[in-house]
Amino acid sequence: MTNRGQAISVLIVSTLAFTVCFMVWMMFGVIGIPIKKILGLNATEFGLLTATPVLTGSLIRVPLGIWTDKYGGKIVMTILMAITVPAIWLMSYATAYWHFLVIGLFVGLAGGSFSVGTPYVARWFPKNQQGFAMGVYGAGNSGSAVNKFVAPALVVAFGWTMVPQVYAVIMLITVVLFWFFSYSDPKHLVPSNVKFSDQLKLLKDPKVIKYCQYYSIVFGGYVALSLWMVQYYVGEFGLDIRTAALLAAVFSLPGGVLRAVGGWLSDKWGAHSVTWWVMWVSWICLFLLSYPQTDFTVLTTSGPKTFHIGLNVYAFTALMFILGIAWAFGKASVFKYISDDYTGNIGAVSGIVGLAGGLGGFVLPIMFGALMDFTGIRSSAFMLMYGVVWVSLIWMYWTEVRGRDLMTGRIGTAA
């Protein structure tokens, strides 16, 4: 097979692997609902349950990025997926809350696959196509939507325990396919004795910290809301689990699939322009989503009149759809920043940024649950995200927009 043919094969099979890994990683977003009912969990405990796999998937991203640079993506990805299979299967035998938390930590290793595939895929393509290639690979985020189509059907037909068993078989098949249809190129390896502690020194670079902040929104927020939305629809609008999962997929699916379009836009218009507009669209959507269901009474000349303000399920889903598209573009544009600024160190930097995004996906569901338990307002989750987006907009303005020529887009001398 020609080098171009190998590159295409690597891209296709890696995207498939990442889709399956992400589907497994988001498993608790659906099966967590019957588990919550069985164990009698409150919102905070449910948030911790859904977020636990995200923790290990995030913490392992930095070493996985380093190992990918050193040993190659084929061997690292294969081993990573293979070791998750037993844990996924054992999930169906869990009965106590701590069982789910402990096994969830091992299942969560699948989430580290992003830091393997990103540098692995990128190095098979020329620089002017890397944004698109990484975007196609990142479209594996749509595994979150696949989970929302597959898991509810299995839950209704066979019970929640069937979901991890089916997912374990799918992961095993994916391991075999990946091994036989991916390739290795010694020229892509980066000889390095860099340690984990050395990689943390990257956090001294202000640009890396800034990209971590951006990614904690577009990826961390995506993961958190993907885990949170099914139970949100059930609680806020009184829907059954299948309908709730289908509507939640309206956010998850474009949030994954359209990442490739975001990569193409970033190649064409630049990472800054795409990210700037992503943040503004996010700000508007989250502002509207934050408003709680409200009834208020006004005293008029003809007596008191009561009014209701709040999003119905159709308006809510439409805003979530727009937000999913924006974040799909944003996930791609952040990694275009990285491929532009850290060409020789993509694996390590993507590991750090991916870690920040994953930790956002871990912390946010817990905070969503704590805020709901404290305030009793479900839309408080969007209020929190609205504030986080404000931070990024301000940071981006002072470091990238201020001093930029508005007509040409080039940095002026004032910068």
ABEGO torsion letter per residue (X at the ends): XBAAAAAAAAAAAAAAAAAAAAAAAAAAAAAAAAAAAAAGBBAAAAAAAAAAAAAAAAAAAAAAAAAAAAAEAAAAAAAAAAAAAAAAAAAAABABAAAAAAAAAAAAAAAAAAAAAAAAAAAABBAAAAAAAAAAAAAAAAAAAAAAAAAAAAAAAAEAAAAAAAAAAAAAAAAAAAAAABBBBAAABBBBABBAAAAAAAAABAAAAAAAAAAAAAAAAAAAAAAAAAAAAAAAAGBBAAAAAAAAAAAAAAAAAAAAAAAAAAAAAEAAAAAAAAAAAAAAAAAAAABBBBBBBBBBAAEBBBBBBEBBAAAAAAAAAAAAAAAAAAAAAAAAAAAAABAAAAAAAAAAAAAAAAAAAAAAAAAAAAAAAAAGBAAAAAAAAAAAAAAAAAAAAAAAABGBBAAAGBBBAAX
